[in-house]
Every structure is written in structure tokens, then in C-alpha cells.
Amino acid sequence: MKRGEIWTVSGGKDYVGKWRINADTMCFQYGQDPEACWQVRLDGDQVTWVKDGKDDGTGTIVKGNPNNF
């Protein structure tokens, strides 16, 4: 199992949390919020989050820390 920290921006708000990957499932936890998990589909640097068999969101993987978190 892989684990790490995540820094992200969504809706103009900064978020800091933890992530973990187990098989094809990636889970996130921000602060004291409950952990939320999705299956992941990758296409190059593009990520699609899949929940209950339906696309639930997208993202882009970026190298380094271009947003200076």
C-alpha cells in the first residue's frame, strides 16, 4: 500500500490531506473528515475518479510543486 500527503485547490480553497492507494482504489482524508475512496482511471497525466461505476470527477497530475504549496 502506498501513502502520502496531498496539497490541492478546489473551488478556490486550499486543501491539505493524506492519500493512500490499495490495488485500484485511491482514498483521501482531509483533516478530521471521513476518508473518501474512488477507483482511478489514468490516461497520461489525466485522472478520472470513478465511484459506483460512474465517472465522478477529473484531475491532472503535475510534477513537483508548481503552485508552491
N, C-alpha and C positions, 0 to 999 in steps of 0.2 A: 504494500500500500504506500502511495506517495502522499506527502503532506507539505503544506507551505502556507505562506501569508499572501493575501491579495489586497491590492490597493486599486480602487476603481471609482469612476464618476458615473452617476446615473441621475438624470433629471436635474443636473446642476449641483448635486450634492456629492461630497466625497464619502467613500465608504472604506473602512479597513476591516479585514476579517481573516478567517482561516479557510483553507480548502483542503480536500482530500480526494483521492481517486482510488476506487476499488473496482477492478475489471473495467466495464464501460460506463460506470456511474461516477459523476463528479458531484461532490457536496460542498456547500458553502455555509459558514456561520459567521454572522456579523454581530459583535458584542454579545449580549445575552439572548438575542433572538434564537428561536429553534433552528436547528440545521435544516437546510432545504437541499434536495438532491434531484439531479436530472441525468438522463442519458445524454451522451455527447456525440455529435456528428461533425467531423472535421473535413474541410476542403481547403487545402493550403493553409493560409492564415485566418480563414473564416471558420467560426464556430457556430453551430446551431444547437440550442438546448432543446431536448425532447422530453416531454412529460406526458405520461399515459398514452404514448404512441403518437402524439401530435407535437409539431413544432411550437415551441413556447418562447423563443427569443433567439437573438443572434448577438455575436460579438466578433471582435478582431483581436488576434494575438499580436502583441507588439514586443519587439526586443528591447531589453534594457528598461529604462525608466524615462521615457520621453516627456512625461507630464510632471516630472520632478516631485513625485510623492514623497 
